[in-house]
């Protein structure tokens, strides 16, 4: 049961990595200048979603991780990076966390005897 829960916890990270990859492809298709800061690119592509992300992090995520300034201390600096660096950092970070959790969820599983 614990393995199942750990693997279930890994899924949102893996989905986030794939969603970030999809966002990168979308930026390329739209012809976005990925050398601009990520916050500027996000504002140009979809400003309401940036405001929504800030509200979600401030109201729901930060209080649950006991870090009230999460948006300003972690996300805002990331939005100042060039878009290509920010996208790679988020994609790589989410994929690594997801894959580690997925692998941890498989530890100790029985393997068929040949």
TORLO-758070 format. One record per atom (N, C-alpha, C): atom name; residue number from 1; residue in three letters; x, y, z. Coordinates in steps of 0.1 Angstrom, whole numbers, plus 5000, padded with zeros to 4 digits. Last residue first. Layout:
<sites>
SITE  name  resi  resn    px    py    pz
SITE    CA   NUM   ALA     X     Y     Z
...
</sites>
This chain:
<sites>
SITE  name  resi  resn    px    py    pz
SITE     N   114   UNK  5130  4830  4880
SITE    CA   114   UNK  5131  4823  4867
SITE     C   114   UNK  5133  4808  4869
SITE     N   113   UNK  5106  4847  4899
SITE    CA   113   UNK  5117  4838  4899
SITE     C   113   UNK  5118  4830  4886
SITE     N   112   UNK  5097  4881  4897
SITE    CA   112   UNK  5095  4867  4893
SITE     C   112   UNK  5107  4859  4893
SITE     N   111   UNK  5102  4901  4925
SITE    CA   111   UNK  5105  4899  4911
SITE     C   111   UNK  5102  4884  4909
SITE     N   110   UNK  5085  4923  4947
SITE    CA   110   UNK  5090  4910  4943
SITE     C   110   UNK  5092  4908  4929
SITE     N   109   UNK  5099  4954  4957
SITE    CA   109   UNK  5088  4946  4951
SITE     C   109   UNK  5094  4932  4947
SITE     N   108   UNK  5117  4970  4969
SITE    CA   108   UNK  5113  4959  4977
SITE     C   108   UNK  5102  4950  4970
SITE     N   107   UNK  5107  5000  4954
SITE    CA   107   UNK  5117  4993  4962
SITE     C   107   UNK  5111  4981  4969
SITE     N   106   UNK  5089  5015  4940
SITE    CA   106   UNK  5091  5001  4935
SITE     C   106   UNK  5101  4993  4943
SITE     N   105   UNK  5089  5040  4950
SITE    CA   105   UNK  5076  5032  4951
SITE     C   105   UNK  5078  5018  4947
SITE     N   104   UNK  5113  5049  4942
SITE    CA   104   UNK  5111  5046  4956
SITE     C   104   UNK  5099  5037  4958
SITE     N   103   UNK  5106  5055  4915
SITE    CA   103   UNK  5116  5044  4918
SITE     C   103   UNK  5115  5040  4933
SITE     N   102   UNK  5089  5076  4920
SITE    CA   102   UNK  5085  5064  4913
SITE     C   102   UNK  5094  5052  4916
SITE     N   101   UNK  5106  5095  4932
SITE    CA   101   UNK  5095  5089  4939
SITE     C   101   UNK  5090  5076  4933
SITE     N   100   UNK  5124  5099  4910
SITE    CA   100   UNK  5129  5093  4923
SITE     C   100   UNK  5118  5087  4931
SITE     N    99   UNK  5106  5109  4891
SITE    CA    99   UNK  5113  5096  4889
SITE     C    99   UNK  5119  5090  4901
SITE     N    98   UNK  5098  5133  4903
SITE    CA    98   UNK  5088  5123  4900
SITE     C    98   UNK  5095  5109  4898
SITE     N    97   UNK  5123  5147  4906
SITE    CA    97   UNK  5115  5143  4918
SITE     C    97   UNK  5105  5132  4915
SITE     N    96   UNK  5129  5148  4878
SITE    CA    96   UNK  5138  5141  4887
SITE     C    96   UNK  5131  5137  4900
SITE     N    95   UNK  5108  5163  4867
SITE    CA    95   UNK  5110  5149  4863
SITE     C    95   UNK  5119  5142  4873
SITE     N    94   UNK  5110  5187  4881
SITE    CA    94   UNK  5098  5179  4883
SITE     C    94   UNK  5100  5165  4878
SITE     N    93   UNK  5136  5195  4872
SITE    CA    93   UNK  5133  5194  4886
SITE     C    93   UNK  5121  5185  4888
SITE     N    92   UNK  5132  5197  4844
SITE    CA    92   UNK  5142  5188  4849
SITE     C    92   UNK  5139  5185  4864
SITE     N    91   UNK  5112  5217  4843
SITE    CA    91   UNK  5110  5204  4837
SITE     C    91   UNK  5119  5194  4843
SITE     N    90   UNK  5124  5239  4856
SITE    CA    90   UNK  5111  5233  4861
SITE     C    90   UNK  5109  5219  4856
SITE     N    89   UNK  5147  5242  4840
SITE    CA    89   UNK  5148  5240  4854
SITE     C    89   UNK  5136  5234  4860
SITE     N    88   UNK  5136  5247  4814
SITE    CA    88   UNK  5144  5236  4817
SITE     C    88   UNK  5146  5232  4831
SITE     N    87   UNK  5123  5271  4820
SITE    CA    87   UNK  5115  5260  4815
SITE     C    87   UNK  5123  5247  4817
SITE     N    86   UNK  5144  5288  4827
SITE    CA    86   UNK  5133  5285  4836
SITE     C    86   UNK  5125  5273  4833
SITE     N    85   UNK  5159  5288  4803
SITE    CA    85   UNK  5165  5283  4815
SITE     C    85   UNK  5154  5279  4826
SITE     N    84   UNK  5141  5300  4785
SITE    CA    84   UNK  5146  5287  4782
SITE     C    84   UNK  5152  5281  4795
SITE     N    83   UNK  5137  5326  4797
SITE    CA    83   UNK  5126  5316  4796
SITE     C    83   UNK  5131  5302  4794
SITE     N    82   UNK  5161  5338  4821
SITE    CA    82   UNK  5156  5336  4807
SITE     C    82   UNK  5146  5325  4806
SITE     N    81   UNK  5146  5346  4853
SITE    CA    81   UNK  5156  5339  4845
SITE     C    81   UNK  5151  5340  4830
SITE     N    80   UNK  5125  5357  4867
SITE    CA    80   UNK  5135  5366  4862
SITE     C    80   UNK  5146  5360  4853
SITE     N    79   UNK  5112  5335  4876
SITE    CA    79   UNK  5105  5343  4865
SITE     C    79   UNK  5115  5353  4860
SITE     N    78   UNK  5128  5328  4898
SITE    CA    78   UNK  5127  5320  4886
SITE     C    78   UNK  5121  5327  4874
SITE     N    77   UNK  5121  5349  4916
SITE    CA    77   UNK  5135  5348  4910
SITE     C    77   UNK  5135  5339  4898
SITE     N    76   UNK  5094  5341  4920
SITE    CA    76   UNK  5097  5354  4914
SITE     C    76   UNK  5111  5354  4908
SITE     N    75   UNK  5095  5316  4933
SITE    CA    75   UNK  5090  5317  4920
SITE     C    75   UNK  5094  5330  4913
SITE     N    74   UNK  5109  5321  4959
SITE    CA    74   UNK  5112  5310  4950
SITE     C    74   UNK  5108  5312  4935
SITE     N    73   UNK  5100  5343  4972
SITE    CA    73   UNK  5114  5338  4975
SITE     C    73   UNK  5118  5328  4965
SITE     N    72   UNK  5074  5348  4965
SITE    CA    72   UNK  5084  5359  4963
SITE     C    72   UNK  5098  5354  4965
SITE     N    71   UNK  5061  5323  4970
SITE    CA    71   UNK  5060  5330  4957
SITE     C    71   UNK  5071  5339  4955
SITE     N    70   UNK  5067  5318  4997
SITE    CA    70   UNK  5072  5309  4987
SITE     C    70   UNK  5072  5316  4973
SITE     N    69   UNK  5062  5330  5022
SITE    CA    69   UNK  5068  5338  5011
SITE     C    69   UNK  5073  5330  5000
SITE     N    68   UNK  5053  5310  5040
SITE    CA    68   UNK  5044  5320  5035
SITE     C    68   UNK  5049  5328  5023
SITE     N    67   UNK  5056  5279  5044
SITE    CA    67   UNK  5066  5289  5039
SITE     C    67   UNK  5057  5300  5032
SITE     N    66   UNK  5043  5255  5049
SITE    CA    66   UNK  5048  5263  5060
SITE     C    66   UNK  5058  5273  5055
SITE     N    65   UNK  5030  5242  5030
SITE    CA    65   UNK  5044  5238  5031
SITE     C    65   UNK  5051  5247  5041
SITE     N    64   UNK  5005  5253  5032
SITE    CA    64   UNK  5006  5239  5034
SITE     C    64   UNK  5020  5234  5035
SITE     N    63   UNK  5009  5280  5025
SITE    CA    63   UNK  5005  5277  5038
SITE     C    63   UNK  5006  5262  5042
SITE     N    62   UNK  5016  5276  4996
SITE    CA    62   UNK  5026  5282  5007
SITE     C    62   UNK  5021  5278  5021
SITE     N    61   UNK  4992  5266  4984
SITE    CA    61   UNK  5005  5258  4984
SITE     C    61   UNK  5014  5263  4996
SITE     N    60   UNK  4971  5285  4987
SITE    CA    60   UNK  4969  5270  4990
SITE     C    60   UNK  4982  5263  4992
SITE     N    59   UNK  4977  5312  4984
SITE    CA    59   UNK  4966  5308  4992
SITE     C    59   UNK  4966  5293  4996
SITE     N    58   UNK  5000  5314  4968
SITE    CA    58   UNK  4999  5322  4980
SITE     C    58   UNK  4988  5317  4989
SITE     N    57   UNK  4995  5297  4946
SITE    CA    57   UNK  5007  5294  4955
SITE     C    57   UNK  5005  5302  4968
SITE     N    56   UNK  4971  5309  4936
SITE    CA    56   UNK  4971  5295  4941
SITE     C    56   UNK  4983  5292  4950
SITE     N    55   UNK  4980  5334  4929
SITE    CA    55   UNK  4970  5333  4939
SITE     C    55   UNK  4970  5319  4945
SITE     N    54   UNK  4999  5328  4909
SITE    CA    54   UNK  5003  5335  4921
SITE     C    54   UNK  4993  5333  4932
SITE     N    53   UNK  4982  5316  4890
SITE    CA    53   UNK  4993  5308  4896
SITE     C    53   UNK  4998  5315  4909
SITE     N    52   UNK  4967  5338  4883
SITE    CA    52   UNK  4960  5326  4889
SITE     C    52   UNK  4971  5318  4897
SITE     N    51   UNK  4986  5354  4870
SITE    CA    51   UNK  4979  5359  4882
SITE     C    51   UNK  4972  5347  4890
SITE     N    50   UNK  4991  5337  4849
SITE    CA    50   UNK  5002  5341  4858
SITE     C    50   UNK  4996  5346  4871
SITE     N    49   UNK  4967  5336  4836
SITE    CA    49   UNK  4972  5323  4843
SITE     C    49   UNK  4984  5326  4852
SITE     N    48   UNK  4965  5362  4826
SITE    CA    48   UNK  4956  5357  4837
SITE     C    48   UNK  4961  5344  4844
SITE     N    47   UNK  4985  5362  4805
SITE    CA    47   UNK  4987  5370  4818
SITE     C    47   UNK  4977  5365  4829
SITE     N    46   UNK  5000  5345  4784
SITE    CA    46   UNK  4987  5343  4791
SITE     C    46   UNK  4988  5350  4805
SITE     N    45   UNK  5021  5356  4769
SITE    CA    45   UNK  5014  5344  4764
SITE     C    45   UNK  5000  5343  4770
SITE     N    44   UNK  5031  5378  4783
SITE    CA    44   UNK  5027  5380  4769
SITE     C    44   UNK  5019  5368  4764
SITE     N    43   UNK  5037  5365  4808
SITE    CA    43   UNK  5027  5376  4807
SITE     C    43   UNK  5022  5378  4793
SITE     N    42   UNK  5056  5347  4800
SITE    CA    42   UNK  5044  5342  4805
SITE     C    42   UNK  5033  5353  4805
SITE     N    41   UNK  5077  5365  4793
SITE    CA    41   UNK  5071  5356  4783
SITE     C    41   UNK  5058  5351  4787
SITE     N    40   UNK  5081  5378  4817
SITE    CA    40   UNK  5077  5386  4806
SITE     C    40   UNK  5070  5377  4795
SITE     N    39   UNK  5091  5356  4832
SITE    CA    39   UNK  5079  5363  4836
SITE     C    39   UNK  5073  5371  4825
SITE     N    38   UNK  5114  5349  4819
SITE    CA    38   UNK  5103  5339  4819
SITE     C    38   UNK  5090  5346  4823
SITE     N    37   UNK  5130  5373  4798
SITE    CA    37   UNK  5127  5367  4811
SITE     C    37   UNK  5114  5359  4811
SITE     N    36   UNK  5141  5362  4765
SITE    CA    36   UNK  5135  5371  4774
SITE     C    36   UNK  5132  5365  4788
SITE     N    35   UNK  5149  5341  4750
SITE    CA    35   UNK  5159  5347  4758
SITE     C    35   UNK  5154  5358  4767
SITE     N    34   UNK  5128  5332  4735
SITE    CA    34   UNK  5130  5325  4748
SITE     C    34   UNK  5142  5330  4756
SITE     N    33   UNK  5105  5347  4718
SITE    CA    33   UNK  5119  5349  4721
SITE     C    33   UNK  5122  5343  4735
SITE     N    32   UNK  5082  5325  4702
SITE    CA    32   UNK  5085  5333  4713
SITE     C    32   UNK  5100  5335  4715
SITE     N    31   UNK  5068  5311  4682
SITE    CA    31   UNK  5079  5319  4679
SITE     C    31   UNK  5083  5329  4690
SITE     N    30   UNK  5049  5292  4688
SITE    CA    30   UNK  5044  5306  4687
SITE     C    30   UNK  5055  5316  4683
SITE     N    29   UNK  5065  5269  4689
SITE    CA    29   UNK  5056  5271  4678
SITE     C    29   UNK  5051  5285  4677
SITE     N    28   UNK  5079  5275  4713
SITE    CA    28   UNK  5086  5274  4701
SITE     C    28   UNK  5077  5276  4689
SITE     N    27   UNK  5058  5274  4731
SITE    CA    27   UNK  5065  5287  4730
SITE     C    27   UNK  5073  5286  4717
SITE     N    26   UNK  5050  5248  4728
SITE    CA    26   UNK  5040  5258  4725
SITE     C    26   UNK  5048  5271  4723
SITE     N    25   UNK  5072  5235  4739
SITE    CA    25   UNK  5069  5233  4725
SITE     C    25   UNK  5059  5244  4720
SITE     N    24   UNK  5070  5243  4765
SITE    CA    24   UNK  5082  5247  4757
SITE     C    24   UNK  5079  5245  4743
SITE     N    23   UNK  5046  5232  4772
SITE    CA    23   UNK  5047  5246  4772
SITE     C    23   UNK  5059  5251  4764
SITE     N    22   UNK  5053  5205  4771
SITE    CA    22   UNK  5043  5210  4762
SITE     C    22   UNK  5043  5225  4761
SITE     N    21   UNK  5071  5205  4793
SITE    CA    21   UNK  5076  5202  4779
SITE     C    21   UNK  5066  5207  4769
SITE     N    20   UNK  5053  5210  4813
SITE    CA    20   UNK  5063  5220  4810
SITE     C    20   UNK  5069  5217  4796
SITE     N    19   UNK  5039  5186  4812
SITE    CA    19   UNK  5032  5199  4809
SITE     C    19   UNK  5042  5210  4806
SITE     N    18   UNK  5058  5168  4820
SITE    CA    18   UNK  5053  5167  4806
SITE     C    18   UNK  5046  5180  4802
SITE     N    17   UNK  5062  5177  4846
SITE    CA    17   UNK  5073  5177  4837
SITE     C    17   UNK  5068  5176  4822
SITE     N    16   UNK  5036  5172  4856
SITE    CA    16   UNK  5042  5186  4856
SITE     C    16   UNK  5053  5187  4846
SITE     N    15   UNK  5036  5145  4855
SITE    CA    15   UNK  5026  5152  4847
SITE     C    15   UNK  5031  5166  4845
SITE     N    14   UNK  5055  5140  4875
SITE    CA    14   UNK  5057  5135  4861
SITE     C    14   UNK  5048  5142  4851
SITE     N    13   UNK  5042  5151  4897
SITE    CA    13   UNK  5055  5156  4893
SITE     C    13   UNK  5058  5152  4878
SITE     N    12   UNK  5019  5135  4899
SITE    CA    12   UNK  5018  5149  4896
SITE     C    12   UNK  5031  5155  4892
SITE     N    11   UNK  5031  5108  4904
SITE    CA    11   UNK  5024  5112  4892
SITE     C    11   UNK  5023  5127  4889
SITE     N    10   UNK  5042  5105  4930
SITE    CA    10   UNK  5051  5107  4919
SITE     C    10   UNK  5044  5112  4906
SITE     N     9   UNK  5020  5097  4945
SITE    CA     9   UNK  5026  5110  4947
SITE     C     9   UNK  5036  5114  4936
SITE     N     8   UNK  5017  5071  4936
SITE    CA     8   UNK  5006  5081  4933
SITE     C     8   UNK  5011  5095  4935
SITE     N     7   UNK  5040  5060  4946
SITE    CA     7   UNK  5039  5061  4932
SITE     C     7   UNK  5028  5071  4928
SITE     N     6   UNK  5033  5062  4973
SITE    CA     6   UNK  5045  5069  4968
SITE     C     6   UNK  5044  5071  4953
SITE     N     5   UNK  5010  5045  4973
SITE    CA     5   UNK  5009  5059  4977
SITE     C     5   UNK  5021  5067  4972
SITE     N     4   UNK  5022  5020  4966
SITE    CA     4   UNK  5012  5026  4957
SITE     C     4   UNK  5010  5041  4960
SITE     N     3   UNK  5039  5016  4988
SITE    CA     3   UNK  5044  5017  4974
SITE     C     3   UNK  5035  5024  4965
SITE     N     2   UNK  5020  5013  5008
SITE    CA     2   UNK  5029  5024  5008
SITE     C     2   UNK  5035  5027  4994
SITE     N     1   UNK  5008  4988  5000
SITE    CA     1   UNK  5000  5000  5000
SITE     C     1   UNK  5009  5013  5000
</sites>
